[in-house]
Amino acid sequence: MISKRSLLQSTLALAVAAGIAGTALAQDKPLKIGVTAGPHAQIMEQVKKVAEKQGLKIQMVEFSDYVQPNAALAAGDLDANSYQHKPYLDAQIKDRGYQFAVAANTVNFPIGIYSKKIKKLAELKEGARFGIPNDPTNGGRVLLLLQAQGLIKLKDGAGLKATPLDVVGNPKKLKFIELDAAQLPRSLDDLDASAINTNFAISAGLNPKTDSIAQESPDGPYVNLLVVRAADKDKPWVAQLVKAYHSAEIRQFIDTQFKGSVLAGW
């Protein structure tokens, strides 16, 4: 007969074994990383290959807008996301109270202006309909670009979050049509011109280097970021993920694949 003591020891041994197996299973679970369609997804696909050589498994989750990747990260449905620049992240943290941390810089996408009706901004007619992203940071980014191009003047202090209400000089009386950033490529048939984020432009078959009629300077605060929950920032997998992203293989892929329309930000 098995003594109670032996039975207890066996039960404890099984419990410990189950715990060890559970820990191993948790470590083998792929990291879920949210990206937007286009270059972010293409680059992360390559990061995934580099990371797997280092023993880090990645599962990509692709999104078609800018809001859901942060909501999913906050909810614990993602381990990290890679799609946003710091002004947008700062606005999201302020508005929604997210407890996020920046793990690393990723890439820079100089935003461009596109049109099917004109070849240069000087050709915009009075009252032209101009599409801009409807989120404050990207909308402000476009208005700053238009100011740099001499088309509008913003009131002093408008800064990175400028809105059409901050426009104090508009000689051509441009009419700003605010749309979700992902919808802007499809707006080109209905608008005289539209500013389009590079990731969405490329996804729509536009070449930022050859198809845009104006483009912002790559110097500025709009480098994109790899973002994690603040509680995870110092976990070993974060450093491993950053190492894979910042590898020579990824830099070479960016330079070769995008030919200057996407720039490494590290």
N, C-alpha and C positions, 0 to 999 in steps of 0.2 A: 504493500500500500504506500502511496505517496504521502509523506508527512505534510502538515500545513505549512511548515517552514520551507520545505522544498517547493511546494506549490507557489508560495509567495515569491520566492526567489525567481522561479520560472516566469511568473507574471511580470515581475519587475524587469527581468531581462528582455522579455518581449516588448514591454513598453519603451525601454531604452532603444531597442533596435528599431521600433516603429518611429521613434523620434528622430533617430539618425537618418532613416530612410526619408522621412518627411523633409528634413533639412536639405538632404541631397537633392530631392525633387524640386524644392524651392529654388535652389541654386541653378538647376538645369532649366528652369522656366525662362523663356526668352524675354528680353526687355521689350516692352511695347513703346514705340516711339512714334509720335504723331508728326505728320508732315503735310504740307499742302501739295496739290498736284503740280507737276512741272519740275523745274530744276531741283527744288528741295527733295522731292521724291527720288529723282534720278541720282542725286549725290548720295542720299542716304542708302540707296541700293548698293552703291559702291562701298560706303562705310561698313555696311553689313558684311560684305565679303572680307574686308580687312579685319574687322572685329572677330569674325568667326575663326580666322587663322590664329587669333590670340586667345581663343576659347570663350569669347563672349557672343552669345546668340541674340539676335535682334529680330523682332517682328514689327514691320512697318504698318502703320494705320494711316490711311490717306484721307484727307479732308478737303472739302471744296470751298470752305470759307475761313475767315480769320477768327471767328468767335469760339467755335467748338473745340479746337485743340487745347485752349487754356481751360475751358470748362471740364474737359475730359481729364486733363492733368490734375486739376484740383480735386476731382471726384475719385481719383485713384485708378481710373481706367487706363491711364498711360503712366509710364515711368519718366518720360521726358518728351519734349517737343522741339521741333526745329523748323521755324517758319517766320519769326517776327523780329523786328528791330527794337532797340531799347525804348524809343519814345512811345511806341505802341504798348510794349510791356509795362512801362511805368504808368501809362494811362489805365490799363487793365487792372493793375495792382491797386491803384488809387480808387477806381470806380467799383471794383468787385471784392477788394480785400484779400486777394490771393496771397498765399504764403509761398512765394516762388523765389528761386535764386538762379543767377546766371552761372552756368557751368563753363561756358566758353564762347568766344566769337566764332562765327561760321563764315558766311559769305556776304558780299555786298551786291545789291541789284540797283544800279542807277535807274531811277524811274524815267520813263520816256513819254513823249507826246506823239500820238498817231492820228492820222486822218486819211480818209479815202477821197477827200474833196480838195485838199490843198497840199502844196509841196513844201511850204515854209510858213512859219507863224505870221510873218508880215502880210500874208494873203488873207488872214482872217477878216471877214467883213463886219461892219457894225451890227451888233445884235447877235453875233454868232453864238450858237449853242455849244457849250464846252463841258464835257463830262469830267467829273472828279470823284475820287473815292469818298464814300459818305462817313468813314470813320475819321475822327478828329486828327489823328496824327498823320495819316496818309493824305487827307484832304489839305491839311496845312502845308505839308511837304510840297504838294503841287502848286499851291498858291505862292509859296516862296520861289519855286522854279519860274512861275509866270512873272513874278516881280523881277527876278534876275534877268529875264528875257525882255524886260521893259514894257510888258503889256499891262500891268496893273501896279498899284502902289498900296501897300498895307499900312495901317496905322502903326505908329511907334509902339513897340512893346508887344506886338501881336505874337511874335515868336513861333515856335514849332507847331502850336495848336491853332494857328490862324484859321478862321472860317470866312465864308463869303461876306459875313457881316463886318469883318475887319477891313474890307476893301474900301479905301477912301479915294482911290484914283482908278478909273476904268474908262479910258478914252474911247475904246471900241464898244463899250456897253455890253461886254460879254455876259451871256446868261449862263450861270453855273448850274449844271444838272448833276445833283449828287446821287450816286448809285453805289450799290455794293461793289467792292473792288472786283469780284469775280465776274460781275455782269458787264463790266466796261468794254471788254473786247467785242461783245455782241452789240454794243451801242454804236459802233462806228458807222453803220448804215444810216442811223437816225440823227447823228450829231455832226457838227462841223469839224470837231476835233475832240480828242479824249486823252486824258493821262491814264496810263495803264502800268500797273506794277509788272516788273519784268517776268516774274514767275507765271503770271496769267497771260502775258503777251506771248511768251514762248509756247505755252500750252495751246494757244489759239493759232499757232503757226506763224506768228510775227517774229521777225528778226530785229532785236533792239538796235543792232549796229547799223542795219541798212534800211529798215522800215520806219524808224522813228524820225520825226522832223525836228525834234529837240530832245535833249537829254540832260539830266542834272549832273553836276560834277560828282565823281566818286568819293571826294573828300567830304566828310560830314558825319552826323551822328547816326546814320541809318544802317550800320553794319548789323547783320542778323545774328541771332543768338541761339545757343543750345540751352534750354531752360529745364530745370528740375524743381521738384518741391524742396523748400528750404530744409526740411528735415533729412533729405537724402543727399545734400550737397557734398558731404565728406565721405560718402560710401565708396568703397573701392571700385565699383562698377562705373561710377561717374568718371573717375580718372582714366579708366580703361577705355571708355567711350570717347572721351576727348582725345586720347592718344591716337585712336583709330581715325578720328575725323581729321586731326591735324597731321596726318601722315603724309609722306612725300607722294604716295600713290594717289591720294585724294586731290592734292594740289595739282598734280599732273593731269588728272581727269578733268578738273574744272577748267584748266587752261586749254586743254585740247578740245573738250566737248563744246564749250561755250564761246571760245575765241574772243574773250574780252567783254562779253555782255554780262557775265557773272564773274566777280572778282573774289579771290580768297581774302578773307578778312583777318588773318592771323599771321 
